[in-house]
Every structure is written in C-alpha cells, then in structure tokens.
Amino acid sequence: MISQTPDPPYYAVIFTSLRTEGDNGYAEMAARMIDLASQQEGFLGVESARNEVGITVSYWCDLKSIHNWRENFDHSIARKKGRKEWYQTFKVRIAKVESDYVFESK
Amino acid sequence: MISQTPDPPYYAVIFTSLRTEGDNGYAEMAARMIDLASQQEGFLGVESARNEVGITVSYWCDLKSIHNWRENFDHSIARKKGRKEWYQTFKVRIAKVESDYVFESK
C-alpha cells in the first residue's frame, strides 16, 4: 500500500538490496520487522517491493525515531543476520522529505 | 541494480504507485522514460521494483534537475498518460538524502 504520511517535513529511509539465494527465514523475519517497526514511536509508514532489486522505504517523523529503531534489540539481531545470510549487498539512504503530492484517479 | 550515487547531499524522488489493469503501453513507455531521464543533466541513478505497489526512486544532484525533468516535453506527455491510463493512484515525495551507507558481502 501507499503510506498515508503527514505533510512534510518528515524522514524516509530508502533501503535498496540484492538478496542471496533461497529464503533462509527471510520472509518471516521481514514481516516481523515491519510489524515491530510499525509499533515504534515516530513510525509513519512503509512501502516495499522486490524484483531483481528490493526497495523498502520506511517513513519516520524525525532522525531520533530512525536512530531508536536502528538501536532496537530485535532489529539489531535481524540486521546482523541480514549481513550474514540474506543480503549480497544493500544501500541505506536517509533522506528528509521536503515536499510531496498525490494523484488519485476518479 | 543499486545506484552508485555520489556522497550526499543529493536528492531522491520517491514515486510510489498502484497501476490500473493491463499494460496499455506502460512497460514500453516506462523503459523509454528511464532511458530519457538518464540522459538529463543532474541525473544520478534510478532503482525500481513492483509487486502490489510499485516503487521507483530516482536520484538527482539538485532540485533544479528534478524541476527540469518534470518540465521535459516527452516526460510531460508520459505523465499525462499516466494520470489518464496507467495509474489508479500515485504519490511523489521529493527528499534530500543527508546520509547513506553501503554493505557488501565478502
């Protein structure tokens, strides 16, 4: 789904990745992490899609919320496993959303 | 592929969309627009994936480049067609990338 974020400014974490072969528990952990992230203070939404490359964009009200989520204990374990098993490579970009607009067909 | 962007700051345009049914010339135009965008001044890269939701993140060196791409004649025609035929709904977010980091498995 497209996240219903508030008016800017807010923050986006753009996570782009190439996976390793096989699931290796990834899908279950990914779902758990989205569930857990959505319970964090300052979480505004998440959008995710994967073909050759996977893109997950999560939205946060400020940098502090992003920092706290990064330090979350269960998330730290998942991130460690990600480096060891699930990802060939990934890139994380932290970006301040300055403007946005929406189109809805009638 | 994961875009090889330069050190921040630079800009990201996060385009999240839900498509209409059927292709209706979309795939061809999407490929053409990526090709055309990549020839614009200030273009830094693009990442794209689609499942239920489609996410395309394009990277630009500054807001002026984004503005110029938006005003590009062929792109304007494609955007018009997008509203009329290809998208149920979309959201565009313009964000300034403040920091990034990369992981590469050995």
Backbone of each chain as ProteinMPNN parsed JSONL, in Angstrom:
{"seq_chain_A": "MISQTPDPPYYAVIFTSLRTEGDNGYAEMAARMIDLASQQEGFLGVESARNEVGITVSYWCDLKSIHNWRENFDHSIARKKGRKEWYQTFKVRIAKVESDYVFESK", "coords_chain_A": {"N_chain_A": [[0.835, -1.216, 0.0], [0.28, 2.341, -0.443], [1.798, 4.626, 1.627], [0.104, 6.612, 4.028], [1.265, 9.319, 4.709], [1.987, 12.166, 6.86], [1.831, 15.773, 6.279], [4.862, 17.048, 4.822], [7.709, 18.505, 6.63], [9.23, 15.235, 6.912], [10.94, 12.116, 7.543], [12.554, 9.774, 5.294], [13.662, 6.452, 5.022], [15.488, 4.893, 2.742], [15.862, 1.776, 1.645], [17.726, -0.281, -0.238], [18.254, -3.346, -1.841], [20.089, -6.341, -2.754], [19.304, -9.681, -2.716], [20.506, -12.789, -1.277], [20.618, -16.222, -2.514], [17.667, -18.295, -2.051], [15.328, -18.599, 0.746], [15.822, -18.803, 3.567], [14.654, -18.137, 6.041], [14.068, -15.502, 5.742], [11.64, -14.19, 4.799], [9.803, -14.482, 6.884], [11.101, -13.128, 8.951], [11.283, -10.581, 7.826], [8.597, -9.8, 7.685], [8.057, -9.772, 10.407], [9.736, -7.733, 11.251], [8.633, -5.509, 9.976], [6.209, -5.391, 11.255], [7.094, -4.914, 13.862], [8.511, -2.505, 13.554], [6.414, -0.816, 12.96], [5.277, -0.417, 15.363], [6.897, 1.33, 16.656], [7.77, 4.464, 18.177], [7.213, 7.388, 16.343], [7.135, 6.197, 13.868], [5.875, 6.271, 10.572], [5.031, 4.916, 8.322], [5.373, 2.354, 5.733], [6.681, 1.18, 2.636], [7.069, -1.334, 0.201], [8.738, -3.329, -2.25], [9.816, -5.943, -4.445], [11.823, -7.019, -7.135], [14.245, -7.797, -9.275], [15.863, -6.141, -7.799], [15.373, -5.158, -4.415], [13.277, -2.831, -2.812], [12.702, -1.001, 0.02], [10.963, 1.445, 1.584], [10.85, 3.241, 4.448], [9.042, 5.427, 6.596], [9.48, 8.157, 8.795], [9.06, 10.252, 11.673], [11.159, 11.838, 12.579], [14.809, 12.178, 12.874], [15.622, 11.078, 15.252], [13.768, 9.045, 15.834], [14.429, 7.266, 13.808], [17.014, 6.611, 14.558], [16.489, 5.392, 17.058], [15.04, 3.122, 16.245], [16.971, 1.794, 14.787], [18.618, 1.065, 16.865], [17.07, -0.688, 18.251], [16.63, -3.762, 19.96], [15.742, -6.358, 18.924], [15.677, -5.705, 16.25], [18.351, -5.18, 15.791], [19.44, -7.73, 15.955], [18.212, -8.893, 13.729], [19.339, -7.297, 11.732], [21.988, -8.034, 11.878], [21.819, -10.703, 11.079], [20.934, -10.267, 8.508], [23.192, -9.166, 7.267], [24.838, -11.369, 7.396], [23.5, -13.504, 6.16], [21.279, -12.897, 4.402], [21.576, -10.819, 2.558], [23.286, -9.93, -0.407], [24.241, -7.452, -1.025], [23.552, -4.161, 0.152], [22.092, -0.868, 0.259], [21.632, 1.953, 2.247], [19.78, 4.841, 2.503], [19.303, 7.919, 4.039], [16.878, 10.298, 4.142], [15.452, 13.548, 3.971], [12.162, 14.291, 3.595], [10.895, 16.787, 1.679], [8.818, 17.77, 0.168], [5.634, 16.69, -1.146], [3.261, 15.078, -3.336], [0.015, 13.912, -4.351], [-1.72, 11.724, -6.541], [-4.967, 10.757, -7.433], [-7.043, 8.677, -9.225], [-10.277, 9.314, -10.657]], "CA_chain_A": [[0.0, 0.0, 0.0], [0.958, 3.63, -0.403], [1.677, 5.119, 3.002], [-0.605, 7.882, 4.264], [2.153, 10.111, 5.554], [1.513, 13.536, 7.114], [2.511, 16.803, 5.477], [6.293, 17.191, 5.092], [8.819, 17.57, 6.506], [9.428, 14.01, 7.7], [12.109, 11.419, 7.003], [12.437, 8.494, 4.589], [14.829, 5.575, 4.966], [15.392, 4.138, 1.487], [16.708, 0.583, 1.795], [17.755, -0.974, -1.527], [19.071, -4.535, -1.568], [20.11, -7.55, -3.567], [19.239, -10.831, -1.823], [21.202, -14.039, -1.562], [19.7, -17.279, -2.975], [16.897, -19.015, -1.032], [14.638, -17.743, 1.722], [16.604, -18.851, 4.82], [13.965, -17.463, 7.164], [13.987, -14.067, 5.471], [10.276, -13.659, 4.652], [9.191, -14.428, 8.214], [11.749, -12.054, 9.709], [10.925, -9.302, 7.205], [7.238, -9.487, 8.14], [8.14, -9.458, 11.846], [10.385, -6.435, 11.415], [7.673, -4.466, 9.585], [5.253, -5.348, 12.359], [7.776, -4.306, 15.015], [8.799, -1.099, 13.211], [5.17, -0.039, 12.965], [4.927, -0.126, 16.765], [7.866, 2.276, 17.225], [7.407, 5.874, 18.218], [7.713, 8.156, 15.207], [6.933, 5.465, 12.604], [4.773, 6.859, 9.794], [4.548, 4.036, 7.262], [6.404, 1.629, 4.993], [6.321, 0.695, 1.295], [8.088, -2.325, -0.134], [8.558, -4.127, -3.467], [11.055, -6.609, -4.855], [12.001, -7.841, -8.327], [15.685, -8.081, -9.186], [16.294, -5.368, -6.642], [14.32, -4.911, -3.434], [13.253, -1.465, -2.285], [11.798, -0.758, 1.138], [11.06, 2.82, 2.071], [10.082, 3.477, 5.673], [8.882, 6.864, 6.86], [9.646, 8.434, 10.229], [8.813, 11.687, 11.907], [12.422, 12.576, 12.763], [16.025, 11.353, 12.884], [15.693, 10.368, 16.531], [12.981, 7.806, 15.684], [15.224, 6.356, 12.959], [18.11, 6.158, 15.411], [15.955, 4.455, 18.057], [14.693, 1.882, 15.556], [18.258, 1.164, 14.478], [19.183, 0.522, 18.104], [16.129, -1.673, 18.818], [17.353, -5.017, 20.174], [15.346, -7.384, 17.944], [16.081, -5.222, 14.933], [19.806, -5.36, 15.704], [19.678, -9.155, 15.656], [17.807, -9.089, 12.328], [20.314, -6.623, 10.865], [23.189, -8.881, 11.9], [21.502, -11.858, 10.224], [20.859, -9.737, 7.15], [24.572, -9.056, 6.754], [25.473, -12.689, 7.368], [22.793, -14.535, 5.384], [20.185, -12.568, 3.479], [21.88, -9.808, 1.536], [24.57, -9.807, -1.102], [24.64, -6.049, -0.874], [22.443, -3.216, 0.307], [22.424, 0.535, 0.466], [20.646, 2.658, 3.052], [19.854, 6.3, 2.349], [18.413, 8.633, 4.951], [16.514, 11.483, 3.369], [14.398, 14.396, 4.531], [11.122, 14.577, 2.603], [10.631, 18.231, 1.713], [7.512, 18.03, -0.439], [5.024, 15.509, -1.756], [1.92, 15.263, -3.878], [-0.715, 12.661, -4.551], [-2.722, 11.651, -7.616], [-5.979, 9.709, -7.284], [-7.955, 8.698, -10.373], [-11.67, 9.453, -10.194]], "C_chain_A": [[0.866, 1.261, 0.0], [0.717, 4.237, 0.975], [0.994, 6.478, 3.055], [0.23, 8.716, 5.224], [1.586, 11.514, 5.759], [2.207, 14.526, 6.179], [3.997, 16.852, 5.828], [6.538, 18.434, 5.968], [8.695, 16.343, 7.413], [10.579, 13.273, 7.027], [11.752, 10.111, 6.303], [13.757, 7.73, 4.739], [14.646, 4.677, 3.745], [16.397, 2.988, 1.568], [16.623, -0.214, 0.49], [18.693, -2.165, -1.403], [19.044, -5.554, -2.691], [20.218, -8.713, -2.593], [20.238, -11.918, -2.225], [20.174, -15.051, -2.092], [18.933, -17.883, -1.799], [16.3, -18.084, 0.007], [15.414, -17.664, 3.041], [15.973, -18.086, 5.982], [13.742, -15.984, 6.947], [12.554, -13.522, 5.508], [9.609, -13.49, 6.016], [9.771, -13.255, 9.01], [11.379, -10.685, 9.148], [9.538, -8.857, 7.671], [7.254, -9.073, 9.608], [8.732, -8.065, 12.065], [9.447, -5.284, 11.021], [6.636, -4.284, 10.685], [5.851, -4.603, 13.556], [8.054, -2.819, 14.759], [7.539, -0.246, 13.375], [4.688, 0.268, 14.383], [5.857, 0.92, 17.39], [7.332, 3.693, 17.202], [8.011, 6.577, 17.004], [7.585, 7.453, 13.873], [5.716, 6.018, 11.873], [4.236, 5.94, 8.704], [5.704, 3.334, 6.573], [5.837, 1.157, 3.658], [7.437, -0.227, 0.84], [7.738, -3.069, -1.408], [9.895, -4.765, -3.807], [10.906, -7.285, -6.194], [13.467, -8.248, -8.287], [16.247, -7.397, -7.947], [15.105, -5.225, -5.691], [14.417, -3.484, -2.93], [12.243, -1.415, -1.142], [12.023, 0.672, 1.598], [10.219, 2.923, 3.332], [10.119, 4.96, 5.99], [8.819, 7.088, 8.363], [9.499, 9.926, 10.473], [10.105, 12.475, 12.104], [13.612, 11.61, 12.814], [16.142, 10.541, 14.166], [14.934, 9.026, 16.448], [13.753, 6.782, 14.853], [16.368, 5.771, 13.776], [17.617, 5.112, 16.421], [15.604, 3.106, 17.437], [15.959, 1.096, 15.203], [18.84, 0.47, 15.705], [18.282, -0.536, 18.757], [16.774, -3.068, 18.844], [17.023, -6.091, 19.125], [15.761, -6.998, 16.523], [17.591, -5.377, 14.734], [20.166, -6.798, 15.345], [19.347, -9.438, 14.184], [18.834, -8.465, 11.382], [21.604, -7.436, 10.754], [22.998, -10.086, 10.97], [21.44, -11.453, 8.763], [22.233, -9.673, 6.502], [25.189, -10.435, 6.525], [24.842, -13.61, 6.327], [21.956, -14.025, 4.214], [20.566, -11.649, 2.328], [23.263, -9.984, 0.926], [25.13, -8.42, -0.885], [23.386, -5.219, -0.585], [22.978, -1.805, 0.49], [21.284, 1.181, 1.243], [20.852, 4.153, 2.848], [18.843, 6.944, 3.282], [18.152, 10.008, 4.367], [15.361, 12.23, 4.017], [13.389, 14.736, 3.438], [10.71, 16.044, 2.75], [9.279, 18.577, 1.112], [6.945, 16.722, -0.981], [3.718, 15.914, -2.422], [1.338, 13.923, -4.3], [-1.596, 12.801, -5.787], [-3.672, 10.501, -7.306], [-6.89, 9.776, -8.505], [-9.396, 8.73, -9.86], [-12.442, 8.163, -10.369]], "O_chain_A": [[2.032, 1.235, 0.395], [-0.422, 4.347, 1.429], [1.263, 7.365, 2.246], [-0.075, 8.8, 6.414], [0.803, 11.999, 4.942], [3.068, 14.145, 5.386], [4.361, 16.714, 6.995], [5.682, 19.315, 6.043], [8.142, 16.403, 8.511], [11.133, 13.76, 6.041], [10.789, 9.435, 6.663], [14.835, 8.306, 4.596], [13.766, 3.815, 3.717], [17.61, 3.198, 1.56], [15.569, -0.757, 0.157], [19.812, -2.018, -0.913], [18.096, -5.618, -3.474], [21.11, -8.739, -1.745], [20.737, -11.952, -3.349], [18.979, -14.755, -2.113], [19.46, -17.98, -0.69], [16.71, -16.931, 0.137], [15.634, -16.573, 3.567], [16.666, -17.473, 6.794], [13.282, -15.282, 7.847], [12.285, -12.516, 6.165], [8.939, -12.489, 6.272], [9.043, -12.495, 9.65], [11.184, -9.735, 9.905], [9.329, -7.692, 8.009], [6.555, -8.141, 10.007], [8.293, -7.319, 12.94], [9.46, -4.223, 11.644], [6.239, -3.163, 11.004], [5.191, -3.77, 14.176], [7.855, -1.983, 15.64], [7.591, 0.885, 13.858], [3.805, 1.103, 14.581], [5.634, 1.349, 18.522], [6.549, 4.071, 16.33], [9.182, 6.379, 16.682], [7.892, 8.043, 12.838], [4.657, 6.211, 12.47], [3.127, 6.142, 8.21], [6.868, 3.668, 6.793], [4.668, 0.784, 3.562], [8.613, 0.056, 1.064], [6.575, -3.406, -1.632], [10.958, -4.221, -3.509], [9.964, -8.052, -6.393], [13.892, -8.959, -7.376], [16.993, -7.986, -7.165], [13.957, -5.177, -6.133], [15.508, -2.987, -2.654], [11.072, -1.748, -1.322], [13.136, 1.057, 1.956], [9.006, 2.715, 3.29], [11.091, 5.654, 5.694], [8.197, 6.324, 9.101], [9.776, 10.749, 9.6], [10.138, 13.672, 11.819], [13.442, 10.391, 12.798], [16.699, 9.443, 14.163], [15.415, 8.005, 16.939], [13.738, 5.588, 15.15], [16.654, 4.577, 13.693], [18.254, 4.076, 16.612], [15.847, 2.062, 18.043], [15.99, -0.129, 15.316], [19.475, -0.579, 15.596], [18.694, -1.201, 19.707], [17.388, -3.494, 17.866], [17.926, -6.662, 18.514], [16.142, -7.843, 15.713], [18.048, -5.672, 13.629], [21.067, -7.051, 14.545], [20.093, -10.126, 13.487], [19.158, -9.046, 10.346], [22.222, -7.517, 9.693], [23.882, -10.438, 10.19], [21.847, -12.211, 7.884], [22.417, -10.069, 5.351], [25.959, -10.639, 5.586], [25.536, -14.398, 5.686], [21.925, -14.649, 3.153], [19.958, -11.691, 1.258], [24.261, -10.161, 1.624], [26.314, -8.233, -0.604], [22.292, -5.557, -1.037], [24.142, -1.588, 0.825], [20.111, 0.975, 0.928], [21.961, 4.665, 3.002], [17.673, 6.561, 3.311], [19.077, 10.784, 4.129], [14.423, 11.629, 4.541], [13.733, 15.4, 2.46], [10.242, 16.474, 3.804], [8.661, 19.567, 1.502], [7.683, 15.77, -1.239], [3.144, 16.958, -2.111], [2.05, 12.955, -4.563], [-2.151, 13.869, -6.045], [-3.237, 9.404, -6.958], [-7.453, 10.833, -8.791], [-9.692, 8.236, -8.772], [-13.624, 8.101, -10.032]]}, "seq_chain_B": "MISQTPDPPYYAVIFTSLRTEGDNGYAEMAARMIDLASQQEGFLGVESARNEVGITVSYWCDLKSIHNWRENFDHSIARKKGRKEWYQTFKVRIAKVESDYVFESK", "coords_chain_B": {"N_chain_B": [[19.265, -2.687, -10.458], [21.431, -1.489, -7.821], [21.828, 1.903, -7.332], [24.793, 3.711, -8.018], [25.385, 6.164, -6.353], [26.752, 9.481, -5.688], [28.608, 10.868, -2.838], [26.41, 12.079, -0.262], [25.22, 15.523, 0.16], [22.353, 14.836, -1.951], [19.484, 14.517, -4.118], [16.436, 12.602, -3.808], [13.743, 11.262, -5.648], [10.916, 9.826, -4.729], [8.743, 7.656, -6.013], [5.72, 6.264, -5.703], [3.337, 3.867, -6.584], [0.069, 2.615, -7.583], [-0.991, 0.512, -10.078], [-3.24, 0.528, -12.947], [-5.383, -2.049, -14.422], [-3.89, -4.295, -16.857], [-1.461, -3.731, -19.529], [-1.338, -1.639, -21.505], [0.572, -0.194, -22.998], [2.326, 0.644, -21.134], [4.777, -0.564, -20.13], [6.638, -0.23, -22.188], [6.745, 2.571, -22.393], [7.64, 3.199, -19.824], [10.217, 2.131, -19.816], [11.316, 3.725, -21.805], [11.165, 6.227, -20.592], [12.923, 5.935, -18.451], [15.28, 5.623, -19.804], [15.396, 8.117, -21.07], [15.394, 9.886, -18.88], [17.844, 9.254, -17.789], [19.544, 10.543, -19.437], [19.407, 13.16, -18.756], [20.65, 16.27, -17.432], [22.182, 16.217, -14.298], [21.053, 13.864, -13.44], [21.365, 11.002, -11.402], [20.864, 8.321, -10.957], [18.669, 5.393, -10.873], [16.266, 3.326, -9.243], [14.083, 0.555, -9.214], [11.12, -1.286, -8.512], [8.378, -3.595, -8.536], [5.54, -4.969, -6.975], [2.641, -5.603, -5.47], [2.479, -2.909, -4.961], [4.188, -0.325, -6.737], [7.494, 0.904, -6.73], [9.552, 3.502, -7.559], [12.62, 4.934, -7.354], [14.293, 7.77, -8.111], [17.418, 9.452, -8.515], [18.948, 12.585, -8.052], [21.052, 15.433, -8.673], [20.319, 17.951, -7.721], [17.56, 20.19, -6.846], [16.877, 21.681, -9.045], [17.497, 20.088, -11.282], [15.562, 18.12, -10.971], [13.265, 19.604, -11.301], [13.644, 20.432, -13.992], [13.507, 17.974, -15.314], [10.887, 17.283, -14.783], [9.63, 19.168, -16.332], [10.343, 18.426, -18.867], [9.524, 17.796, -22.246], [8.694, 15.278, -23.525], [8.459, 13.749, -21.256], [6.402, 15.066, -19.958], [4.239, 14.428, -21.58], [4.148, 11.672, -21.124], [3.57, 11.709, -18.402], [1.033, 12.775, -18.372], [-0.369, 10.765, -19.693], [-0.013, 8.785, -17.834], [-1.621, 9.636, -15.7], [-4.066, 9.443, -16.933], [-4.346, 6.807, -17.864], [-2.603, 4.77, -16.756], [-2.225, 4.725, -13.974], [-3.87, 4.025, -10.924], [-3.529, 5.373, -8.585], [-0.996, 7.505, -7.295], [1.919, 8.533, -5.446], [4.21, 11.126, -4.976], [7.281, 11.831, -3.607], [9.61, 14.229, -2.659], [12.856, 14.288, -1.657], [15.665, 15.102, 0.376], [18.681, 13.552, 0.371], [20.551, 12.867, 3.12], [22.419, 11.274, 4.345], [24.186, 8.186, 3.775], [24.827, 4.613, 3.622], [26.673, 1.67, 2.762], [26.472, -1.86, 2.368], [28.456, -4.631, 1.575], [28.696, -8.009, 0.893], [31.34, -10.324, 1.586]], "CA_chain_B": [[20.566, -2.512, -9.794], [21.537, -0.445, -6.796], [22.508, 3.041, -7.962], [26.08, 4.16, -7.466], [25.254, 7.611, -6.169], [27.907, 10.114, -5.041], [28.386, 11.195, -1.429], [25.367, 13.08, -0.021], [23.789, 15.541, -0.164], [21.751, 14.833, -3.281], [18.036, 14.394, -3.96], [15.705, 11.4, -4.234], [12.311, 11.372, -5.944], [10.314, 8.527, -4.399], [7.469, 7.584, -6.744], [5.034, 5.034, -5.285], [2.115, 3.854, -7.397], [-0.766, 1.45, -7.856], [-1.329, 0.509, -11.502], [-4.527, 0.04, -13.434], [-5.266, -3.378, -15.044], [-3.389, -4.359, -18.233], [-0.228, -2.961, -19.768], [-1.71, -0.403, -22.218], [1.736, 0.569, -23.459], [3.062, 1.166, -19.974], [6.148, -1.091, -19.995], [7.479, 0.416, -23.204], [6.936, 3.976, -22.032], [8.442, 3.241, -18.594], [11.611, 1.906, -20.228], [11.738, 4.923, -22.543], [11.332, 7.346, -19.65], [14.156, 5.705, -17.683], [16.351, 5.921, -20.755], [15.413, 9.564, -21.287], [15.798, 10.516, -17.61], [19.278, 9.019, -17.551], [20.302, 11.474, -20.281], [19.222, 14.532, -18.27], [21.682, 16.833, -16.572], [21.899, 16.092, -12.867], [20.548, 12.52, -13.122], [22.4, 10.204, -10.711], [20.562, 6.887, -10.962], [17.264, 5.035, -10.627], [16.001, 1.97, -8.749], [12.66, 0.344, -9.433], [10.572, -2.628, -8.263], [6.91, -3.58, -8.424], [4.688, -6.124, -6.673], [1.315, -4.959, -5.374], [2.797, -1.495, -5.122], [5.413, -0.064, -7.484], [8.331, 1.959, -6.156], [10.681, 3.934, -8.374], [13.353, 6.033, -6.727], [15.333, 8.343, -8.975], [18.338, 10.283, -7.745], [19.279, 13.8, -8.803], [22.034, 16.209, -7.905], [19.708, 19.094, -7.044], [16.133, 20.4, -7.132], [16.741, 22.23, -10.4], [17.466, 18.944, -12.207], [14.249, 17.475, -10.817], [12.322, 20.524, -11.947], [13.84, 20.361, -15.446], [12.986, 16.677, -15.776], [9.434, 17.383, -14.705], [9.176, 20.025, -17.424], [10.729, 17.823, -20.151], [8.332, 17.666, -23.088], [8.264, 13.877, -23.651], [8.068, 13.298, -19.919], [5.08, 15.666, -19.688], [3.25, 13.601, -22.29], [4.054, 10.401, -20.388], [2.905, 11.951, -17.114], [-0.38, 12.968, -18.692], [-0.912, 9.422, -19.981], [0.0, 8.078, -16.553], [-2.815, 10.038, -14.949], [-5.281, 9.071, -17.662], [-4.473, 5.388, -18.197], [-1.764, 3.748, -16.137], [-2.188, 4.69, -12.507], [-5.034, 4.269, -10.063], [-3.103, 6.383, -7.627], [0.444, 7.537, -7.01], [2.414, 9.569, -4.534], [5.576, 11.532, -5.276], [7.923, 12.511, -2.481], [10.923, 14.768, -3.003], [13.585, 14.182, -0.39], [17.096, 15.384, 0.322], [19.457, 12.48, 1.009], [21.516, 13.506, 4.024], [23.493, 10.323, 4.638], [23.95, 6.845, 3.242], [25.909, 3.656, 3.802], [26.591, 0.509, 1.881], [27.015, -3.144, 2.832], [28.788, -5.597, 0.516], [29.191, -9.254, 1.484], [32.68, -10.656, 1.055]], "C_chain_B": [[20.505, -1.411, -8.73], [22.364, 0.695, -7.387], [23.778, 3.43, -7.225], [26.053, 5.684, -7.352], [26.5, 8.185, -5.483], [27.631, 10.341, -3.549], [27.26, 12.215, -1.289], [26.0, 14.434, 0.309], [23.487, 15.465, -1.654], [20.254, 14.584, -3.069], [17.5, 13.053, -4.459], [14.269, 11.775, -4.549], [11.733, 9.968, -5.76], [8.91, 8.511, -5.011], [6.829, 6.236, -6.425], [3.677, 4.991, -5.966], [1.362, 2.529, -7.33], [-1.218, 1.562, -9.3], [-2.798, 0.182, -11.737], [-4.311, -1.372, -14.005], [-4.665, -3.277, -16.45], [-2.177, -3.473, -18.441], [-0.521, -1.621, -20.439], [-0.525, 0.464, -22.625], [2.639, 1.084, -22.345], [4.531, 0.736, -19.957], [7.108, -0.408, -20.968], [7.78, 1.864, -22.826], [7.822, 4.096, -20.788], [9.925, 3.08, -18.927], [12.151, 3.135, -20.955], [12.009, 6.085, -21.601], [12.605, 7.184, -18.81], [15.368, 6.022, -18.556], [16.514, 7.427, -20.933], [15.888, 10.306, -20.03], [17.311, 10.426, -17.428], [20.163, 9.91, -18.43], [20.214, 12.923, -19.782], [20.408, 14.976, -17.406], [21.259, 16.664, -15.114], [21.337, 14.748, -12.458], [21.665, 11.672, -12.514], [22.124, 8.702, -10.724], [19.094, 6.642, -10.701], [17.186, 3.587, -10.166], [14.499, 1.756, -8.808], [12.263, -1.1, -9.139], [9.064, -2.513, -8.154], [6.385, -4.931, -8.001], [3.266, -5.547, -6.626], [1.495, -3.469, -5.644], [4.07, -1.369, -5.968], [6.171, 1.068, -6.82], [9.454, 2.255, -7.142], [11.336, 5.1, -7.656], [14.396, 6.513, -7.726], [16.134, 9.348, -8.155], [18.858, 11.404, -8.634], [20.229, 14.657, -7.975], [21.426, 17.411, -7.204], [18.243, 19.253, -7.473], [15.907, 20.92, -8.548], [16.67, 21.097, -11.443], [16.112, 18.247, -12.17], [13.183, 18.316, -11.519], [12.428, 20.423, -13.477], [13.3, 19.059, -16.028], [11.461, 16.682, -15.781], [8.871, 18.17, -15.891], [9.532, 19.471, -18.808], [9.482, 17.47, -20.973], [7.818, 16.224, -23.174], [7.782, 13.326, -22.311], [6.689, 13.852, -19.544], [3.969, 14.86, -20.346], [3.039, 12.279, -21.546], [3.307, 10.595, -19.072], [1.395, 12.12, -17.304], [-1.062, 11.613, -18.926], [-0.992, 8.59, -18.703], [-1.251, 8.36, -15.742], [-4.089, 9.498, -15.601], [-5.469, 7.55, -17.727], [-3.797, 4.414, -17.233], [-1.864, 3.618, -14.627], [-3.567, 4.892, -11.892], [-4.718, 5.418, -9.129], [-1.583, 6.38, -7.554], [0.776, 8.663, -6.044], [3.863, 9.851, -4.91], [6.123, 12.264, -4.059], [9.314, 12.972, -2.916], [11.701, 14.939, -1.713], [15.071, 14.427, -0.592], [17.848, 14.298, 1.078], [20.569, 13.129, 1.819], [22.679, 12.579, 4.357], [23.171, 8.985, 3.989], [25.077, 5.924, 3.674], [25.604, 2.384, 3.027], [27.102, -0.715, 2.617], [27.289, -4.015, 1.608], [29.302, -6.854, 1.194], [30.51, -9.616, 0.829], [32.625, -11.854, 0.132]], "O_chain_B": [[19.64, -0.536, -8.756], [23.469, 0.476, -7.884], [23.83, 3.472, -5.996], [26.639, 6.389, -8.174], [27.216, 7.467, -4.785], [26.541, 10.039, -3.063], [27.157, 13.128, -2.108], [27.169, 14.499, 0.69], [24.243, 15.952, -2.494], [19.815, 14.454, -1.927], [18.032, 12.457, -5.396], [13.643, 12.526, -3.8], [12.023, 9.052, -6.53], [8.018, 9.246, -4.587], [7.337, 5.19, -6.83], [2.938, 5.975, -5.932], [1.937, 1.475, -7.058], [-1.767, 2.587, -9.705], [-3.494, -0.351, -10.873], [-3.175, -1.842, -14.063], [-4.898, -2.296, -17.156], [-1.896, -2.581, -17.64], [-0.018, -0.584, -20.005], [-0.602, 1.693, -22.604], [3.577, 1.847, -22.575], [5.423, 1.568, -19.79], [8.234, -0.058, -20.616], [8.918, 2.322, -22.927], [8.66, 4.994, -20.708], [10.776, 3.792, -18.394], [13.296, 3.536, -20.749], [12.966, 6.837, -21.787], [13.28, 8.165, -18.496], [16.348, 6.612, -18.098], [17.631, 7.944, -20.945], [16.686, 11.239, -20.116], [17.966, 11.369, -16.983], [21.368, 10.021, -18.204], [20.874, 13.808, -20.326], [21.066, 14.168, -16.75], [20.114, 16.937, -14.752], [21.155, 14.492, -11.267], [22.775, 11.626, -13.043], [23.037, 7.9, -10.527], [18.354, 7.562, -10.35], [17.937, 2.73, -10.633], [13.725, 2.66, -8.492], [12.994, -2.029, -9.481], [8.532, -1.483, -7.74], [6.74, -5.945, -8.6], [2.758, -5.06, -7.636], [0.773, -2.862, -6.435], [4.937, -2.24, -5.905], [5.583, 2.064, -6.398], [10.215, 1.361, -7.513], [10.701, 6.119, -7.384], [15.274, 5.753, -8.136], [15.619, 9.996, -7.243], [19.166, 11.198, -9.808], [20.216, 14.615, -6.745], [21.958, 17.858, -6.188], [17.759, 18.538, -8.351], [14.884, 20.639, -9.171], [15.867, 21.158, -12.374], [15.583, 17.836, -13.202], [12.323, 17.797, -12.231], [11.412, 20.337, -14.168], [12.708, 19.05, -17.107], [10.833, 16.14, -16.691], [7.783, 17.878, -16.388], [9.066, 19.998, -19.818], [8.515, 16.917, -20.45], [6.638, 15.974, -22.924], [6.831, 12.547, -22.243], [5.904, 13.171, -18.884], [2.909, 14.636, -19.761], [1.908, 11.828, -21.363], [2.507, 9.748, -18.674], [0.596, 11.659, -16.489], [-2.16, 11.352, -18.434], [-1.915, 7.798, -18.518], [-1.862, 7.456, -15.174], [-5.053, 9.147, -14.922], [-6.593, 7.054, -17.655], [-4.349, 3.357, -16.926], [-1.623, 2.549, -14.065], [-4.32, 5.788, -12.274], [-5.535, 6.314, -8.913], [-0.958, 5.335, -7.737], [0.007, 9.607, -5.861], [4.646, 8.928, -5.135], [5.504, 13.197, -3.548], [10.092, 12.196, -3.472], [11.271, 15.639, -0.796], [15.657, 14.017, -1.594], [17.672, 14.142, 2.287], [21.416, 13.844, 1.282], [23.791, 13.037, 4.62], [22.013, 8.694, 3.691], [26.154, 6.385, 4.049], [24.461, 2.076, 2.692], [28.049, -0.627, 3.398], [26.451, -4.122, 0.713], [30.243, -6.788, 1.985], [30.769, -9.267, -0.322], [33.654, -12.269, -0.401]]}, "name": "protein", "num_of_chains": 2, "seq": "MISQTPDPPYYAVIFTSLRTEGDNGYAEMAARMIDLASQQEGFLGVESARNEVGITVSYWCDLKSIHNWRENFDHSIARKKGRKEWYQTFKVRIAKVESDYVFESKMISQTPDPPYYAVIFTSLRTEGDNGYAEMAARMIDLASQQEGFLGVESARNEVGITVSYWCDLKSIHNWRENFDHSIARKKGRKEWYQTFKVRIAKVESDYVFESK"}
